[in-house]
Amino acid sequence: MIQTVKLNKLRLSPINVRTAPDEQLQIEPMAASIQAKGVLQNLLVTPAKKPRGAFEVFDGGRRWRALRLLADRGAISEADFDVPVMVLTGDEAELSETSTATNFHQLKMSPAEECRAFQHFIGTSGDIEAVAKRFGVTRRFVEGRLRLAALAEPIFEALSKGEITLDVAKAYASTENREKQLLVWSNYQNSHVTADTIRRVIANETLKASDPIALLVGESRYRAAGGKVDGDLFTDGNDRWVNPEIAHRLAGEIMESQARRIGEETGLAWIRPIASNYTHNAAHGLYRVILQQPELTETQSGRLAEIEERRAALEAEMQDSELAEEAFKLLDQEDDRLIAEADEIRNRRPVLPDELRAYVGAFLILTPQGEMRLDSQYYSEQQILIEKPVEPVIGEEGPDGDGEADREESPTARFRVAERGSSQSDHRPEAVAPGGKPLSARLYDELSIQRRDILASCLLAQPALALDFALFVMIDARMCSSGDFADGSARYGTTIRAMGPQDPAVGDMPASRARCYLAEAHDGLDASWTGHDSEVDRFEAFRALDDDGKANWLAYIVALSLEAKAGSSNVQIPLHNRLATLLEVDAARWWRPTSANFFDRVNKGTILTLLHDVGGPALTARHASLKKAEISESCEKLFAGESIVEPEVRQAALSWVPNAMRFLDDAAGAVVAAEDSVCAEGRLEAGDEGPASEDEILELIEA
């Protein structure tokens, strides 16, 4: 029954599910509507315990707030304004259900309000199916809201205030582990990140249930070993195993056991299990054993002859113009079968001789379906040379004059084992990637150019040093070098005659901080003299520049003269390295490895070796089962300092650059005689002000 109650007798019930701020509930428009048309729909209230005659509003919170707003403004009187209400009684659970139901089908509640409402009601009844049916939603929807309600408090509060979106909240809720939620939240709460980023960061520490390792181990065995599973209620097929180290340990035990069994059965020198379907990285440093086909048996030779004879007969029959179409089709099908049979005989699978088994091994691989399979290719730790038997030449007399060269009664392939490393060439350390594999020529060229750009950028800050370098190269190349100018470029690493360096042809270069700074430095030079038409006028105008302006131009021209590397060889330039030592260049502050400039350019084995060097076996294990593209993406964040890892691992990653980007100065401890040289008397003092220090340069770029 509808009745009226004075506004000052009403207060908001704590079980009212509306908790969002007034601006989100659109109280202003509601107040304007009530002032113009009155309260068109009654509120649901229940008698309050204290004071007598008061009522609590458990449905109609927006209308009550709008009325309060009008009363505060003096538009209505609290003591005189009559509010239409329906008085209901019941326990808290019944009233909460009524509030939830009415609000759910009116102005849509915020996700946070839905979460708390469902959480409250489930906590009372415990029946998810009944709640889902009562409000006309799916069980999965209710479970999802309950998962959100269980978010770590700071994250749920941010959702309630509208500081994060529902998608971002769902990303945090992809794990039930509140500690992990808070760990990610503490690093990303003040960043504009997407839900995918949050989900990826959380997933980096977990294992997909569809991963081959997970399929091999099985969920029951994993749980029995203490592993836990995060069920993702918001993305199908995205359940995560939160203890990947347990899964990797169990998979290792399973594959090691299988490898031992196969080794005993086959008699091979070794069987190495790898949790991957690809062997090219694991085979690095090994020799692939190329086996010869076995000789044709008499039976096989005879069968090939029969096939050729029968195919000739079929061809003759099919040329009959009066042959029926159905008969032609049958003959053609028989011909196809004979061709397939002949191909199978000719393409006989190579056989591993028993005498080779003690020298070779194979990989036990894991298929994408989580099944173990022995790879068909054999490898050896030492190079094995297979020698095909030589058939005697008919009519050639042997040493005994018997008309036939000496031969074994049953010639077989022979082999010999070469010394390990006999065919491998040594590589300079700067041209070798982690793990020992040489860098590709293209990648080394690109790294050389980027390394040169770093040195050039730092040289800009020291015009005095640039002048020393320029003077030395010009004088030394003229007085002490007998080679031509091309030889001088390789020896001194500069085109000091102001010609542009001959960079390797590598196409478009990845963007870098050093290259951007070089461009900005040019814009900051005093170029007023360049506006004149004739060389003489430009020369006189240049002469009119002050000393600082000329010095900055000198540093810029010298910086742009630097070559990337010594000619076509993958060798660093010692004089560049010496300059870098004097400039105290830290390449890691200028250049960070990314997918584009490094990780996509090397193989998976190289990256895993690097991860082991930086973070040990644990870091390697977390990436070993990922695809190459996923590892590359993860490493880009790790080596940029954006991943959540231990402080020492983060520091090691931030300070790492490949040897090709380092300035390896062998003469760092030598006495630099030029400090006391008469030739140094006329140079600018080392303390003269340059454009900026390296720290100032980097701060300027960041700004």
C-alpha positions as CSV (number, residue, x, y, z in Angstrom):
1,M,0.0,0.0,0.0
2,I,1.3,3.4,-1.0
3,Q,1.5,6.1,1.7
4,T,3.4,9.3,2.3
5,V,6.2,10.1,4.8
6,K,7.8,13.4,5.5
7,L,11.3,13.8,3.9
8,N,12.9,14.4,7.3
9,K,11.8,11.0,8.5
10,L,13.7,9.2,5.7
11,R,17.3,8.1,5.6
12,L,19.3,5.8,3.3
13,S,19.5,2.2,4.3
14,P,22.9,0.6,4.5
15,I,21.7,-2.3,2.3
16,N,20.8,0.0,-0.6
17,V,23.1,-1.3,-3.4
18,R,23.6,2.2,-5.0
19,T,27.1,3.3,-3.8
20,A,28.5,5.3,-6.7
21,P,29.2,9.0,-6.4
22,D,26.4,11.4,-7.1
23,E,27.8,12.5,-10.5
24,Q,27.8,9.0,-11.7
25,L,24.2,8.5,-10.5
26,Q,23.0,11.6,-12.4
27,I,21.4,13.2,-9.3
28,E,21.2,16.7,-10.8
29,P,18.9,15.7,-13.7
30,M,16.8,13.6,-11.2
31,A,16.4,16.7,-8.9
32,A,15.4,18.9,-11.8
33,S,12.8,16.3,-12.9
34,I,11.3,16.0,-9.3
35,Q,11.2,19.8,-8.9
36,A,9.3,20.1,-12.2
37,K,7.0,17.1,-12.0
38,G,7.2,15.7,-8.4
39,V,8.0,12.2,-7.3
40,L,6.5,10.0,-10.0
41,Q,7.4,6.6,-8.4
42,N,7.3,5.6,-4.8
43,L,10.3,4.6,-2.7
44,L,10.6,1.3,-1.0
45,V,11.3,1.7,2.8
46,T,11.4,-0.4,5.9
47,P,10.8,0.8,9.5
48,A,14.0,2.0,11.2
49,K,14.8,0.7,14.7
50,K,15.7,4.3,15.9
51,P,14.3,6.9,16.1
52,R,10.6,5.9,16.3
53,G,8.6,6.9,13.2
54,A,11.7,6.9,10.9
55,F,12.1,4.8,7.8
56,E,15.1,3.5,5.9
57,V,15.1,3.7,2.1
58,F,16.4,0.4,0.6
59,D,15.2,1.2,-2.9
60,G,14.9,4.6,-4.4
61,G,18.3,6.0,-3.3
62,R,18.6,8.3,-6.3
63,R,15.2,9.9,-5.7
64,W,16.0,10.3,-2.0
65,R,19.4,11.9,-2.9
66,A,17.7,14.3,-5.4
67,L,15.1,15.3,-2.7
68,R,17.9,16.0,-0.2
69,L,19.7,18.1,-2.8
70,L,16.5,20.2,-3.3
71,A,16.1,20.5,0.4
72,D,19.7,21.7,0.8
73,R,19.0,24.3,-1.8
74,G,15.8,25.5,-0.1
75,A,13.6,24.4,-3.0
76,I,11.5,22.2,-0.7
77,S,11.1,21.8,3.1
78,E,12.2,18.7,4.8
79,A,9.6,18.9,7.5
80,D,6.6,19.5,5.1
81,F,7.5,17.6,1.9
82,D,5.5,14.4,1.5
83,V,7.3,11.5,-0.2
84,P,5.3,8.6,-1.6
85,V,6.6,5.3,-0.2
86,M,5.7,1.6,0.1
87,V,6.6,0.1,3.5
88,L,8.0,-3.4,3.4
89,T,9.3,-5.6,6.2
90,G,11.5,-8.6,6.2
91,D,15.0,-9.8,7.0
92,E,18.1,-8.1,5.6
93,A,18.6,-10.8,2.9
94,E,15.1,-10.4,1.5
95,L,15.3,-6.6,1.4
96,S,18.7,-6.7,-0.2
97,E,17.4,-9.0,-2.9
98,T,14.5,-6.6,-3.5
99,S,16.9,-3.7,-3.8
100,T,19.2,-5.6,-6.2
101,A,16.3,-6.7,-8.4
102,T,14.7,-3.3,-8.7
103,N,18.0,-1.5,-9.4
104,F,19.3,-4.2,-11.8
105,H,16.4,-3.6,-14.2
106,Q,16.3,0.2,-13.8
107,L,19.3,2.5,-14.3
108,K,22.1,0.0,-14.8
109,M,24.2,-0.5,-11.7
110,S,28.0,0.0,-12.0
111,P,30.1,-3.1,-12.1
112,A,31.3,-2.4,-8.6
113,E,27.7,-2.1,-7.3
114,E,26.8,-5.4,-9.0
115,C,29.8,-7.1,-7.5
116,R,29.0,-6.1,-3.9
117,A,25.3,-6.8,-4.4
118,F,25.8,-10.3,-5.7
119,Q,28.5,-10.9,-3.0
120,H,26.1,-9.9,-0.2
121,F,23.3,-12.1,-1.5
122,I,25.5,-15.1,-2.2
123,G,27.0,-14.8,1.2
124,T,23.5,-15.2,2.6
125,S,22.1,-17.9,0.4
126,G,25.2,-19.6,-1.1
127,D,23.2,-20.6,-4.2
128,I,24.7,-19.1,-7.4
129,E,22.3,-20.8,-9.7
130,A,19.3,-19.3,-7.8
131,V,20.8,-15.8,-7.9
132,A,21.5,-16.1,-11.7
133,K,18.0,-17.3,-12.4
134,R,16.4,-14.7,-10.1
135,F,18.1,-11.8,-12.0
136,G,18.0,-13.3,-15.4
137,V,21.7,-13.6,-16.0
138,T,24.1,-16.5,-16.6
139,R,25.9,-18.4,-13.8
140,R,29.2,-17.3,-15.5
141,F,28.1,-13.6,-15.2
142,V,27.5,-14.0,-11.5
143,E,30.8,-15.9,-11.0
144,G,32.6,-13.1,-12.8
145,R,31.1,-10.4,-10.6
146,L,32.0,-12.4,-7.5
147,R,35.6,-12.7,-8.8
148,L,35.7,-8.9,-9.2
149,A,34.2,-8.5,-5.7
150,A,37.2,-10.5,-4.4
151,L,39.8,-8.1,-6.0
152,A,42.4,-6.6,-3.7
153,E,40.8,-3.7,-2.0
154,P,42.8,-0.8,-3.7
155,I,41.9,-2.2,-7.1
156,F,38.2,-2.7,-6.3
157,E,38.1,0.8,-4.8
158,A,39.5,2.2,-8.1
159,L,36.8,0.4,-10.0
160,S,34.1,1.8,-7.7
161,K,35.4,5.3,-8.2
162,G,35.7,4.9,-12.0
163,E,39.5,5.3,-12.0
164,I,39.9,2.1,-13.9
165,T,37.7,0.5,-16.5
166,L,35.8,-2.8,-16.1
167,D,38.2,-4.4,-18.7
168,V,41.2,-3.5,-16.6
169,A,39.6,-4.8,-13.5
170,K,38.9,-8.1,-15.3
171,A,42.5,-8.2,-16.3
172,Y,43.6,-8.0,-12.6
173,A,41.0,-10.6,-11.7
174,S,42.4,-13.1,-14.3
175,T,44.3,-14.3,-11.2
176,E,42.8,-15.0,-7.8
177,N,46.2,-14.3,-6.1
178,R,45.7,-11.0,-4.4
179,E,49.4,-10.6,-3.7
180,K,50.1,-10.9,-7.5
181,Q,47.3,-8.4,-8.1
182,L,48.8,-5.9,-5.7
183,L,52.3,-6.4,-7.1
184,V,51.2,-5.5,-10.6
185,W,48.9,-2.7,-9.2
186,S,51.8,-1.1,-7.4
187,N,53.8,-0.9,-10.7
188,Y,51.0,0.1,-13.1
189,Q,48.4,2.1,-11.1
190,N,49.7,5.4,-12.2
191,S,50.3,4.4,-15.8
192,H,48.0,4.5,-18.8
193,V,48.1,0.8,-19.6
194,T,45.6,-1.5,-21.4
195,A,43.9,-4.5,-20.0
196,D,46.0,-6.7,-22.4
197,T,49.2,-5.2,-20.8
198,I,48.0,-6.1,-17.3
199,R,46.9,-9.6,-18.4
200,R,50.3,-10.2,-20.1
201,V,52.3,-9.0,-17.0
202,I,50.3,-11.4,-14.8
203,A,50.5,-14.2,-17.3
204,N,54.3,-13.9,-17.6
205,E,54.6,-15.7,-14.3
206,T,52.1,-18.4,-15.2
207,L,51.7,-21.3,-17.7
208,K,48.7,-21.7,-20.1
209,A,46.7,-24.8,-19.5
210,S,47.0,-25.4,-23.3
211,D,50.8,-25.2,-23.2
212,P,52.5,-28.5,-24.4
213,I,54.2,-28.8,-21.0
214,A,50.8,-28.6,-19.3
215,L,49.3,-31.1,-21.7
216,L,52.2,-33.5,-21.0
217,V,52.0,-33.3,-17.2
218,G,48.2,-33.2,-16.9
219,E,46.2,-31.2,-14.4
220,S,45.7,-34.0,-11.9
221,R,49.5,-34.7,-11.6
222,Y,50.2,-31.0,-11.4
223,R,47.6,-30.4,-8.6
224,A,48.9,-33.5,-6.7
225,A,52.3,-31.9,-6.7
226,G,50.9,-28.8,-5.0
227,G,50.3,-26.7,-8.2
228,K,47.4,-24.3,-8.3
229,V,45.2,-23.2,-11.3
230,D,43.8,-19.8,-11.9
231,G,40.5,-20.1,-13.8
232,D,40.0,-17.1,-16.1
233,L,36.2,-16.4,-15.9
234,F,36.4,-13.7,-18.5
235,T,38.3,-15.4,-21.4
236,D,37.5,-18.9,-22.6
237,G,40.5,-21.3,-22.7
238,N,42.8,-19.0,-20.8
239,D,43.1,-20.9,-17.5
240,R,46.6,-20.4,-16.0
241,W,48.8,-22.6,-13.9
242,V,50.3,-20.3,-11.3
243,N,53.2,-22.6,-10.3
244,P,55.0,-23.1,-13.7
245,E,58.2,-24.3,-11.9
246,I,56.2,-27.3,-10.7
247,A,55.0,-28.1,-14.2
248,H,58.5,-27.7,-15.7
249,R,60.0,-30.0,-13.0
250,L,57.4,-32.7,-13.6
251,A,57.7,-32.4,-17.4
252,G,61.5,-32.7,-17.0
253,E,61.2,-35.9,-14.9
254,I,58.8,-37.4,-17.4
255,M,60.9,-36.6,-20.5
256,E,64.2,-37.7,-18.8
257,S,62.7,-41.0,-17.9
258,Q,61.5,-41.5,-21.4
259,A,64.9,-40.5,-22.8
260,R,66.6,-43.1,-20.6
261,R,64.3,-45.8,-21.8
262,I,64.8,-44.9,-25.5
263,G,68.5,-44.7,-25.0
264,E,68.6,-48.2,-23.6
265,E,66.4,-49.6,-26.4
266,T,68.3,-47.9,-29.3
267,G,71.9,-47.9,-28.1
268,L,72.4,-44.3,-29.2
269,A,75.1,-42.3,-27.5
270,W,72.6,-39.9,-26.0
271,I,69.0,-38.9,-26.0
272,R,68.3,-35.2,-25.1
273,P,64.8,-34.2,-24.1
274,I,63.7,-30.7,-25.2
275,A,60.3,-29.2,-24.4
276,S,59.9,-27.9,-27.9
277,N,58.9,-29.1,-31.4
278,Y,62.0,-27.4,-32.9
279,T,65.6,-28.7,-32.7
280,H,67.6,-26.1,-34.6
281,N,68.5,-24.1,-31.4
282,A,69.2,-27.2,-29.3
283,A,71.4,-28.5,-32.0
284,H,73.7,-25.5,-31.9
285,G,77.3,-26.7,-31.7
286,L,76.5,-30.2,-32.8
287,Y,77.1,-31.8,-36.2
288,R,74.2,-33.1,-38.2
289,V,74.8,-36.7,-39.4
290,I,73.9,-37.1,-43.1
291,L,73.2,-40.7,-43.8
292,Q,73.4,-42.5,-47.1
293,Q,70.4,-44.4,-48.5
294,P,70.8,-48.2,-48.3
295,E,71.5,-50.1,-51.5
296,L,68.6,-51.5,-53.4
297,T,67.9,-55.2,-52.7
298,E,67.4,-57.6,-55.5
299,T,63.7,-57.7,-54.7
300,Q,63.4,-53.9,-54.8
301,S,65.3,-53.7,-58.1
302,G,63.1,-56.4,-59.6
303,R,60.0,-54.7,-58.4
304,L,61.1,-51.4,-60.0
305,A,61.7,-53.2,-63.3
306,E,58.2,-54.7,-63.1
307,I,56.6,-51.3,-62.4
308,E,58.4,-49.8,-65.4
309,E,57.2,-52.6,-67.7
310,R,53.6,-52.5,-66.4
311,R,53.5,-48.7,-66.8
312,A,54.7,-48.9,-70.4
313,A,51.9,-51.4,-71.1
314,L,49.3,-49.1,-69.3
315,E,50.5,-46.1,-71.4
316,A,49.9,-48.1,-74.6
317,E,46.4,-49.2,-73.5
318,M,45.4,-45.7,-72.5
319,Q,46.3,-44.4,-76.0
320,D,43.5,-46.6,-77.5
321,S,41.0,-44.0,-78.9
322,E,38.2,-46.5,-78.5
323,L,38.8,-47.1,-74.8
324,A,35.7,-46.4,-72.6
325,E,36.0,-43.5,-70.2
326,E,35.5,-45.8,-67.1
327,A,38.2,-48.2,-68.3
328,F,40.6,-45.3,-68.9
329,K,39.9,-44.0,-65.4
330,L,40.7,-47.4,-63.9
331,L,44.0,-47.7,-65.8
332,D,45.0,-44.1,-64.8
333,Q,44.4,-44.9,-61.1
334,E,46.6,-48.0,-61.4
335,D,49.3,-45.9,-63.0
336,D,49.1,-43.5,-60.1
337,R,49.5,-46.3,-57.6
338,L,52.5,-47.7,-59.4
339,I,54.2,-44.2,-59.5
340,A,53.7,-43.9,-55.7
341,E,55.1,-47.4,-55.1
342,A,58.2,-46.6,-57.2
343,D,58.8,-43.3,-55.4
344,E,58.6,-45.1,-52.0
345,I,61.2,-47.6,-53.2
346,R,63.5,-44.9,-54.6
347,N,63.2,-42.6,-51.6
348,R,64.3,-45.2,-49.1
349,R,64.8,-43.9,-45.5
350,P,68.5,-43.8,-44.6
351,V,69.6,-46.4,-42.1
352,L,71.8,-45.7,-39.2
353,P,74.7,-48.3,-39.2
354,D,75.1,-50.1,-35.9
355,E,78.7,-49.1,-35.7
356,L,77.7,-45.4,-35.7
357,R,75.2,-45.7,-32.8
358,A,77.9,-45.1,-30.1
359,Y,78.8,-41.7,-31.7
360,V,75.4,-40.2,-32.5
361,G,72.3,-39.1,-30.6
362,A,68.9,-37.6,-31.2
363,F,66.4,-35.3,-29.5
364,L,63.3,-36.3,-27.7
365,I,60.9,-33.5,-28.7
366,L,57.5,-32.3,-27.3
367,T,54.8,-31.8,-29.9
368,P,52.2,-29.0,-29.6
369,Q,49.8,-31.6,-28.5
370,G,52.0,-32.5,-25.5
371,E,53.2,-35.8,-26.9
372,M,56.8,-37.0,-26.8
373,R,58.4,-38.0,-30.1
374,L,62.0,-39.0,-31.1
375,D,63.3,-36.7,-33.8
376,S,64.2,-38.5,-37.0
377,Q,67.5,-36.5,-37.4
378,Y,70.7,-37.7,-35.8
379,Y,73.5,-35.4,-34.4
380,S,77.0,-35.9,-33.2
381,E,79.3,-33.9,-30.9
382,Q,82.1,-34.7,-33.3
383,Q,82.0,-34.4,-37.1
384,I,81.3,-37.7,-38.7
385,L,82.3,-38.1,-42.4
386,I,80.3,-40.8,-44.2
387,E,82.2,-42.3,-47.2
388,K,80.1,-43.9,-49.9
389,P,81.6,-47.2,-51.1
390,V,83.2,-47.0,-54.6
391,E,82.1,-49.6,-57.1
392,P,84.9,-51.2,-59.2
393,V,85.2,-50.2,-62.8
394,I,84.5,-53.2,-65.1
395,G,87.6,-54.3,-67.0
396,E,90.0,-52.5,-64.8
397,E,92.9,-54.7,-63.7
398,G,93.7,-55.0,-60.1
399,P,97.2,-55.2,-58.8
400,D,97.1,-59.0,-59.2
401,G,96.2,-58.7,-62.9
402,D,93.0,-60.5,-62.4
403,G,90.9,-58.1,-64.5
404,E,89.1,-56.6,-61.5
405,A,90.2,-54.1,-59.0
406,D,90.5,-55.3,-55.4
407,R,87.3,-54.7,-53.4
408,E,85.5,-56.0,-50.4
409,E,83.0,-58.8,-51.0
410,S,80.2,-56.6,-49.6
411,P,81.2,-52.9,-50.0
412,T,79.7,-50.8,-47.2
413,A,79.8,-47.2,-46.3
414,R,82.7,-46.2,-44.1
415,F,83.0,-43.3,-41.7
416,R,85.6,-41.5,-39.8
417,V,85.3,-39.1,-36.8
418,A,86.9,-35.7,-37.2
419,E,88.4,-33.8,-34.3
420,R,85.8,-31.5,-32.6
421,G,86.2,-27.9,-33.7
422,S,88.4,-28.7,-36.7
423,S,86.0,-27.0,-39.1
424,Q,85.0,-24.2,-36.8
425,S,86.6,-20.8,-37.1
426,D,87.3,-18.5,-34.3
427,H,85.3,-15.3,-34.0
428,R,86.1,-12.0,-32.3
429,P,84.1,-11.5,-29.1
430,E,82.3,-8.4,-30.4
431,A,81.0,-10.4,-33.4
432,V,79.6,-13.3,-31.3
433,A,76.1,-13.4,-29.7
434,P,75.4,-14.9,-26.2
435,G,75.9,-18.6,-26.5
436,G,78.8,-18.4,-29.0
437,K,76.9,-18.1,-32.3
438,P,78.3,-15.5,-34.7
439,L,76.0,-12.5,-35.4
440,S,74.8,-12.2,-38.9
441,A,76.7,-9.7,-41.0
442,R,73.6,-7.6,-41.4
443,L,72.9,-7.4,-37.7
444,Y,76.6,-6.7,-36.9
445,D,76.5,-3.8,-39.4
446,E,73.4,-2.3,-37.9
447,L,74.8,-2.6,-34.3
448,S,78.0,-1.0,-35.6
449,I,76.1,2.0,-37.0
450,Q,74.1,2.5,-33.8
451,R,77.3,2.1,-31.7
452,R,79.0,4.8,-33.8
453,D,76.0,7.1,-33.4
454,I,76.3,6.8,-29.6
455,L,80.0,7.8,-29.7
456,A,79.2,10.6,-32.1
457,S,76.5,12.0,-29.8
458,C,78.8,11.9,-26.8
459,L,81.6,13.6,-28.8
460,L,79.3,16.5,-29.3
461,A,79.7,17.4,-25.7
462,Q,83.5,17.7,-25.9
463,P,84.5,20.1,-28.6
464,A,88.1,20.2,-27.2
465,L,88.4,16.4,-27.5
466,A,86.9,16.6,-31.0
467,L,89.5,19.1,-31.9
468,D,92.3,16.9,-30.5
469,F,91.0,14.0,-32.5
470,A,90.6,15.9,-35.7
471,L,94.1,17.5,-35.4
472,F,95.7,14.1,-34.7
473,V,94.1,12.3,-37.5
474,M,94.8,15.0,-40.1
475,I,98.5,15.3,-39.1
476,D,99.2,11.6,-38.4
477,A,97.5,10.4,-41.6
478,R,99.7,12.9,-43.6
479,M,103.0,12.4,-41.8
480,C,102.9,8.8,-40.6
481,S,100.7,6.9,-43.0
482,S,101.8,5.6,-46.4
483,G,98.4,4.4,-47.4
484,D,95.8,6.1,-49.4
485,F,92.7,7.9,-48.0
486,A,90.6,4.7,-48.0
487,D,93.2,3.0,-45.9
488,G,93.2,6.0,-43.5
489,S,89.4,5.7,-43.1
490,A,89.8,2.1,-41.9
491,R,92.8,2.9,-39.7
492,Y,91.5,6.0,-38.0
493,G,87.8,5.4,-38.2
494,T,86.9,8.8,-39.6
495,T,86.4,10.7,-42.9
496,I,88.0,13.8,-41.4
497,R,87.9,15.5,-44.8
498,A,84.2,16.2,-44.0
499,M,82.9,13.5,-46.4
500,G,80.0,11.4,-45.1
501,P,80.9,7.9,-43.7
502,Q,80.4,4.9,-45.9
503,D,77.8,3.1,-43.9
504,P,77.0,-0.6,-44.6
505,A,73.9,-0.9,-46.9
506,V,71.3,-2.2,-44.4
507,G,68.2,-0.3,-45.5
508,D,66.0,1.5,-43.0
509,M,67.6,1.8,-39.6
510,P,65.6,1.4,-36.3
511,A,65.1,4.7,-34.5
512,S,67.5,5.4,-31.6
513,R,68.1,8.1,-29.0
514,A,71.5,8.9,-30.4
515,R,70.3,9.5,-34.0
516,C,67.5,11.7,-32.7
517,Y,70.0,13.7,-30.7
518,L,72.3,14.2,-33.6
519,A,69.4,15.7,-35.6
520,E,68.4,18.0,-32.7
521,A,72.1,19.1,-32.4
522,H,72.1,20.3,-36.0
523,D,69.0,22.4,-35.4
524,G,70.7,24.1,-32.5
525,L,73.8,25.3,-34.4
526,D,74.2,28.9,-35.5
527,A,73.6,28.5,-39.3
528,S,73.2,32.2,-40.1
529,W,76.3,32.1,-42.3
530,T,74.8,29.5,-44.6
531,G,72.3,31.9,-46.1
532,H,74.8,33.6,-48.4
533,D,75.0,32.6,-52.1
534,S,78.8,32.5,-52.8
535,E,81.4,30.4,-51.0
536,V,83.5,33.5,-50.2
537,D,80.5,35.3,-48.5
538,R,79.7,32.1,-46.6
539,F,83.4,31.8,-45.6
540,E,83.5,35.4,-44.3
541,A,80.3,35.0,-42.4
542,F,81.5,31.8,-40.8
543,R,84.7,33.6,-39.7
544,A,82.5,36.1,-37.9
545,L,81.1,33.5,-35.6
546,D,82.3,33.5,-32.0
547,D,84.6,30.8,-30.7
548,D,81.8,28.8,-29.1
549,G,79.8,28.7,-32.4
550,K,82.8,27.5,-34.4
551,A,83.7,24.9,-31.7
552,N,80.2,23.5,-31.8
553,W,80.3,23.3,-35.6
554,L,83.7,21.5,-35.3
555,A,82.3,19.0,-32.8
556,Y,79.3,18.4,-35.1
557,I,81.4,17.9,-38.3
558,V,83.9,15.5,-36.5
559,A,81.0,13.6,-35.0
560,L,79.4,13.1,-38.4
561,S,82.7,11.9,-39.8
562,L,82.9,8.8,-37.7
563,E,82.8,5.5,-39.5
564,A,80.6,2.6,-38.1
565,K,83.3,0.0,-38.4
566,A,86.6,-0.8,-40.1
567,G,85.7,-1.4,-43.8
568,S,83.8,-4.6,-44.6
569,S,85.3,-6.6,-41.7
570,N,83.5,-7.1,-38.3
571,V,86.2,-5.5,-36.3
572,Q,86.0,-2.5,-33.9
573,I,88.1,0.5,-34.4
574,P,90.6,0.9,-31.4
575,L,90.7,4.6,-31.7
576,H,87.0,4.8,-31.3
577,N,87.2,2.7,-28.2
578,R,89.8,5.0,-26.7
579,L,87.6,8.0,-27.4
580,A,84.7,6.3,-25.6
581,T,86.9,5.6,-22.6
582,L,87.8,9.3,-22.4
583,L,84.2,10.3,-22.8
584,E,83.1,7.7,-20.2
585,V,80.4,6.5,-22.6
586,D,77.8,4.2,-21.2
587,A,76.2,2.5,-24.2
588,A,73.4,1.0,-22.1
589,R,72.1,4.5,-21.3
590,W,71.8,5.4,-25.0
591,W,70.6,2.1,-26.5
592,R,68.3,-0.7,-25.3
593,P,67.7,-3.9,-27.2
594,T,64.2,-4.2,-28.6
595,S,62.4,-6.7,-30.8
596,A,63.1,-4.6,-33.9
597,N,66.8,-4.0,-33.3
598,F,68.0,-7.2,-31.7
599,F,65.7,-10.0,-30.3
600,D,63.8,-10.6,-33.6
601,R,67.2,-10.8,-35.3
602,V,68.8,-13.7,-33.3
603,N,67.6,-17.2,-32.7
604,K,65.7,-18.5,-29.6
605,G,68.7,-20.3,-28.3
606,T,70.7,-17.1,-28.2
607,I,68.0,-15.3,-26.3
608,L,67.6,-18.1,-23.7
609,T,71.4,-18.1,-23.1
610,L,71.2,-14.3,-22.6
611,L,68.3,-14.7,-20.1
612,H,70.4,-17.3,-18.2
613,D,73.3,-14.9,-18.1
614,V,71.1,-12.1,-16.8
615,G,68.7,-13.9,-14.4
616,G,69.9,-17.5,-14.1
617,P,67.9,-20.8,-14.7
618,A,64.7,-19.5,-13.2
619,L,64.4,-16.7,-15.7
620,T,65.3,-19.0,-18.6
621,A,62.7,-21.6,-17.5
622,R,59.9,-19.0,-17.6
623,H,60.7,-18.3,-21.2
624,A,61.8,-21.7,-22.6
625,S,58.3,-22.9,-23.6
626,L,57.3,-19.7,-25.2
627,K,57.3,-19.1,-28.9
628,K,60.0,-16.9,-30.4
629,A,57.7,-13.9,-30.9
630,E,56.5,-14.1,-27.3
631,I,60.0,-14.3,-25.9
632,S,61.1,-11.3,-28.0
633,E,58.2,-9.2,-26.7
634,S,58.8,-10.2,-23.1
635,C,62.6,-9.5,-23.4
636,E,61.9,-6.1,-24.9
637,K,60.1,-5.1,-21.7
638,L,62.6,-6.9,-19.4
639,F,65.6,-5.1,-20.9
640,A,63.7,-1.8,-20.8
641,G,63.2,-2.2,-17.1
642,E,59.4,-2.6,-17.5
643,S,59.0,-6.2,-16.2
644,I,58.4,-7.2,-12.6
645,V,61.6,-9.0,-11.6
646,E,64.1,-9.1,-8.8
647,P,66.1,-5.9,-8.4
648,E,69.4,-7.6,-9.3
649,V,67.9,-9.1,-12.4
650,R,66.4,-5.7,-13.4
651,Q,69.8,-4.1,-12.9
652,A,71.6,-6.7,-15.0
653,A,69.1,-6.4,-17.8
654,L,69.3,-2.6,-17.8
655,S,73.1,-2.6,-18.0
656,W,73.3,-5.3,-20.8
657,V,74.3,-4.5,-24.4
658,P,75.7,-7.0,-26.9
659,N,79.5,-7.0,-27.3
660,A,79.0,-5.4,-30.7
661,M,77.6,-2.3,-29.0
662,R,80.4,-2.1,-26.3
663,F,83.5,0.0,-26.6
664,L,86.2,-2.5,-25.8
665,D,89.3,-0.3,-25.0
666,D,92.4,-2.5,-24.5
667,A,94.5,0.6,-23.9
668,A,92.3,1.9,-21.0
669,G,95.2,1.5,-18.5
670,A,97.9,2.8,-20.8
671,V,99.6,6.2,-20.3
672,V,98.3,8.7,-22.8
673,A,101.4,10.5,-23.9
674,A,99.5,13.1,-25.8
675,E,98.6,14.8,-22.5
676,D,102.3,15.9,-22.3
677,S,102.8,16.4,-26.0
678,V,103.9,19.7,-27.5
679,C,101.1,19.2,-30.0
680,A,98.5,19.5,-27.3
681,E,99.6,23.0,-26.2
682,G,97.4,24.8,-28.7
683,R,94.2,22.8,-28.2
684,L,91.2,23.8,-26.2
685,E,91.4,23.0,-22.5
686,A,89.5,19.9,-21.4
687,G,87.6,21.9,-18.9
688,D,86.1,24.3,-21.6
689,E,82.4,24.3,-21.6
690,G,80.8,22.1,-24.2
691,P,77.2,21.9,-25.2
692,A,76.4,19.5,-22.3
693,S,77.6,16.5,-20.4
694,E,76.3,13.0,-21.2
695,D,73.9,13.0,-18.2
696,E,72.6,16.4,-19.3
697,I,72.2,15.2,-22.9
698,L,70.1,12.2,-21.7
699,E,68.0,14.4,-19.4
700,L,67.4,16.8,-22.3
701,I,66.3,13.9,-24.6
702,E,64.0,12.6,-21.9
703,A,62.4,16.0,-21.5
